[in-house]
């Protein structure tokens, strides 16, 4: 009797062990399947965005031929409603942001194409904070903050940008002066325009002229506009920027 019990328990242990091995193998297989499906979704969304053009097309991402030639990709690329395709791509990338580090960057590109500049700025802000410095991403962040008229954040990121790379950057200089023009005093703009003139040239003189006009000093404004022309500024371009500044639109 005891021998039968021992055999019974041994058989029970073997069955239990086999079941455990089968369960673990199946769980691992399910995990690989889910990971593979997530990768397919991510790569398809990226491929579609890059095929539609814009800044996403400048990014390097290895897209396998199975994604390029798939029916799902073809259906999306030939869909008559490109806005719907962009929204679907953005949603896919948003869902995958915790898995693929660059999903947030590509989602930002999709949001930009949709005109959702505040959402794009939030995504780019997170991306530049978590990744290696690249001036192109700060420029894109500046574009979206400017489009959102978030001049306070634009000024903060321009300062951070300059700390990372103090070399001359005309885009950063322009955004810095535009943000100060909307958020600072006329004295602040005039002071910063002098600092940025070596990099921005005649445009800095026009911003300084706008600041002088805002401070009630029309004579200084006229002199600075003349200085802008002497610095190589085209009269038409000077006039356009001057009119934008007087209308409260510094970009």
C-alpha positions as CSV (number, residue, x, y, z in Angstrom):
1,X,0.0,0.0,0.0
2,X,2.8,2.3,0.9
3,X,4.5,1.6,-2.4
4,X,1.3,2.4,-4.3
5,X,1.1,5.8,-2.4
6,X,4.7,6.6,-3.3
7,X,4.1,5.8,-6.9
8,X,0.9,7.9,-6.9
9,X,2.6,11.0,-5.3
10,X,5.5,10.6,-7.7
11,X,3.2,10.6,-10.7
12,X,1.4,13.6,-9.2
13,X,4.6,15.5,-8.9
14,X,5.6,14.7,-12.4
15,X,2.2,15.9,-13.8
16,X,2.5,19.1,-11.7
17,X,6.1,19.8,-12.9
18,X,5.0,19.2,-16.5
19,X,2.1,21.5,-16.1
20,X,4.4,24.2,-14.7
21,X,6.8,23.9,-17.6
22,X,4.0,24.1,-20.1
23,X,2.5,27.2,-18.4
24,X,5.9,28.9,-18.2
25,X,6.6,28.1,-21.9
26,X,3.2,29.4,-22.9
27,X,3.5,32.6,-20.8
28,X,6.9,33.2,-22.4
29,X,5.5,32.6,-25.8
30,X,2.6,34.9,-25.2
31,X,5.0,37.6,-23.9
32,X,7.1,37.3,-27.1
33,X,3.9,37.4,-29.2
34,X,2.7,40.6,-27.5
35,X,6.2,42.2,-27.8
36,X,6.3,41.3,-31.5
37,X,2.8,42.8,-32.0
38,X,3.8,46.0,-30.2
39,X,6.9,46.2,-32.4
40,X,4.8,45.8,-35.6
41,X,2.4,48.5,-34.5
42,X,5.3,50.9,-33.6
43,X,7.2,50.3,-36.9
44,X,4.0,50.7,-39.0
45,X,3.1,54.0,-37.3
46,X,6.6,55.3,-37.9
47,X,6.7,54.1,-41.5
48,X,3.4,55.8,-42.3
49,X,4.5,59.1,-40.7
50,X,7.8,59.0,-42.6
51,X,6.0,58.3,-45.8
52,X,3.7,61.3,-45.3
53,X,6.8,63.6,-45.1
54,X,7.6,66.3,-42.7
55,X,10.2,66.1,-39.9
56,X,9.5,62.5,-39.2
57,X,11.0,61.6,-42.6
58,X,14.4,63.0,-41.5
59,X,14.7,60.4,-38.6
60,X,16.6,57.2,-39.1
61,X,14.6,54.1,-38.3
62,X,15.1,50.6,-39.7
63,X,11.7,49.6,-41.2
64,X,11.7,45.9,-42.3
65,X,10.2,45.0,-45.7
66,X,7.4,43.1,-44.1
67,X,6.1,46.4,-42.7
68,X,6.6,48.3,-45.9
69,X,4.8,45.7,-48.0
70,X,2.1,44.8,-45.6
71,X,-1.6,45.3,-46.5
72,X,-2.2,47.3,-43.4
73,X,0.6,49.8,-44.3
74,X,-0.7,50.1,-47.9
75,X,-4.3,50.7,-46.6
76,X,-3.2,53.5,-44.4
77,X,-1.0,55.2,-47.0
78,X,-3.7,55.1,-49.6
79,X,-6.5,56.2,-47.2
80,X,-8.3,59.2,-48.5
81,X,-8.5,60.9,-45.1
82,X,-4.9,61.8,-44.1
83,X,-6.1,63.5,-40.9
84,X,-7.6,60.2,-39.8
85,X,-4.4,58.4,-40.6
86,X,-2.4,60.9,-38.6
87,X,-4.7,60.6,-35.6
88,X,-4.5,56.8,-35.7
89,X,-0.7,56.9,-35.9
90,X,-0.6,59.4,-33.0
91,X,-2.8,57.2,-30.9
92,X,-0.8,54.1,-31.6
93,X,2.4,55.8,-30.7
94,X,0.8,57.3,-27.5
95,X,-0.1,53.7,-26.4
96,X,3.4,52.5,-27.1
97,X,5.3,55.3,-25.4
98,X,6.2,53.2,-22.4
99,X,7.7,50.5,-24.5
100,X,9.7,52.3,-27.3
101,X,11.8,55.3,-26.2
102,X,11.3,57.2,-29.5
103,X,7.5,56.7,-29.7
104,X,7.0,60.0,-28.0
105,X,9.2,61.8,-30.5
106,X,7.2,60.3,-33.5
107,X,4.0,61.1,-31.7
108,X,5.1,64.7,-31.5
109,X,5.7,64.7,-35.2
110,X,2.1,63.4,-35.7
111,X,0.7,66.0,-33.4
112,X,2.6,68.8,-35.2
113,X,1.1,67.6,-38.5
114,X,-2.4,67.7,-36.9
115,X,-1.8,71.3,-35.7
116,X,-1.8,70.1,-32.1
117,X,1.2,72.2,-31.1
118,X,0.6,72.2,-27.3
119,X,0.6,68.4,-27.2
120,X,3.6,68.3,-29.5
121,X,5.5,70.8,-27.2
122,X,4.7,68.6,-24.2
123,X,6.1,65.5,-25.9
124,X,9.2,67.3,-27.2
125,X,9.8,68.8,-23.8
126,X,9.8,65.4,-22.2
127,X,12.0,64.0,-25.0
128,X,14.7,66.6,-24.8
129,X,14.8,66.2,-21.0
130,X,15.4,62.4,-21.3
131,X,17.7,62.2,-24.3
132,X,21.1,63.4,-25.5
133,X,21.2,67.0,-26.6
134,X,20.4,67.8,-30.2
135,X,19.8,71.4,-31.3
136,X,17.2,70.3,-33.9
137,X,14.9,69.0,-31.2
138,X,15.2,72.3,-29.3
139,X,14.4,74.2,-32.5
140,X,11.3,72.0,-33.0
141,X,10.3,72.5,-29.4
142,X,10.7,76.3,-30.0
143,X,8.5,76.1,-33.1
144,X,5.7,74.4,-31.2
145,X,5.9,76.7,-28.2
146,X,5.8,79.7,-30.5
147,X,2.8,78.3,-32.4
148,X,1.1,77.7,-29.0
149,X,2.0,81.3,-28.0
150,X,3.6,79.9,-24.8
151,X,6.2,82.6,-24.6
152,X,7.0,82.0,-20.9
153,X,8.0,78.4,-21.6
154,X,9.8,79.4,-24.9
155,X,12.0,81.8,-23.0
156,X,12.9,79.2,-20.3
157,X,13.8,76.6,-23.0
158,X,15.9,79.1,-24.9
159,X,17.9,79.7,-21.7
160,X,18.3,76.0,-21.2
161,X,19.3,75.6,-24.9
162,X,21.9,78.3,-24.5
163,X,23.3,76.6,-21.4
164,X,23.8,73.4,-23.3
165,X,25.3,75.2,-26.4
166,X,26.3,78.9,-26.1
167,X,27.5,79.1,-29.7
168,X,25.6,81.4,-32.1
169,X,22.2,80.1,-33.1
170,X,20.0,82.5,-35.1
171,X,16.8,80.5,-34.4
172,X,17.4,80.5,-30.6
173,X,18.3,84.2,-30.7
174,X,15.1,85.1,-32.6
175,X,13.0,83.0,-30.2
176,X,14.7,84.6,-27.2
177,X,13.9,88.1,-28.3
178,X,10.4,87.2,-29.4
179,X,9.7,85.6,-26.0
180,X,11.1,88.6,-24.1
181,X,9.1,90.9,-26.3
182,X,5.9,89.3,-25.1
183,X,6.9,88.6,-21.5
184,X,9.6,91.1,-20.4
185,X,10.0,94.9,-20.2
186,X,11.2,97.0,-23.0
187,X,14.4,97.5,-21.1
188,X,14.9,93.7,-21.0
189,X,14.4,93.4,-24.8
190,X,16.8,96.3,-25.5
191,X,19.5,94.7,-23.2
192,X,19.1,91.2,-24.7
193,X,19.0,92.6,-28.3
194,X,22.5,94.1,-27.7
195,X,23.7,90.7,-26.5
196,X,22.1,88.9,-29.5
197,X,23.2,91.4,-32.2
198,X,26.5,89.6,-32.9
199,X,24.5,86.5,-33.8
200,X,21.2,87.8,-35.1
201,X,22.5,90.9,-36.9
202,X,20.0,93.4,-38.3
203,X,17.0,91.6,-36.8
204,X,18.3,92.3,-33.3
205,X,18.3,96.0,-34.1
206,X,14.7,95.8,-35.2
207,X,13.7,94.1,-31.9
208,X,15.6,96.8,-30.1
209,X,13.7,99.5,-32.1
210,X,10.5,97.8,-31.1
211,X,11.5,97.9,-27.5
212,X,12.4,101.6,-27.7
213,X,9.1,102.4,-29.3
214,X,7.3,100.5,-26.6
215,X,9.2,102.6,-24.0
216,X,8.0,105.7,-25.7
217,X,11.4,106.6,-27.3
218,X,10.4,107.1,-31.0
219,X,13.7,108.8,-31.8
220,X,15.8,105.9,-30.6
221,X,13.5,103.5,-32.5
222,X,14.1,105.4,-35.8
223,X,17.9,105.4,-35.2
224,X,17.9,101.6,-34.6
225,X,15.9,101.0,-37.7
226,X,18.5,102.9,-39.7
227,X,21.2,100.8,-37.9
228,X,19.4,97.7,-39.0
229,X,19.5,98.7,-42.6
230,X,23.2,99.6,-42.2
231,X,23.8,96.1,-40.8
232,X,22.7,94.6,-44.1
233,X,19.0,94.3,-43.5
234,X,16.7,94.4,-46.6
235,X,14.3,97.4,-46.3
236,X,11.3,95.2,-47.1
237,X,12.2,92.6,-44.4
238,X,12.9,95.3,-41.9
239,X,9.5,96.8,-42.5
240,X,7.7,93.5,-42.2
241,X,9.3,92.7,-38.9
242,X,8.7,96.2,-37.6
243,X,5.0,96.0,-38.5
244,X,4.7,92.6,-36.8
245,X,6.3,94.0,-33.6
246,X,4.0,97.0,-33.6
247,X,1.1,94.7,-34.0
248,X,2.3,92.5,-31.1
249,X,3.4,89.6,-33.2
250,X,7.1,89.2,-32.7
251,X,7.5,86.0,-34.9
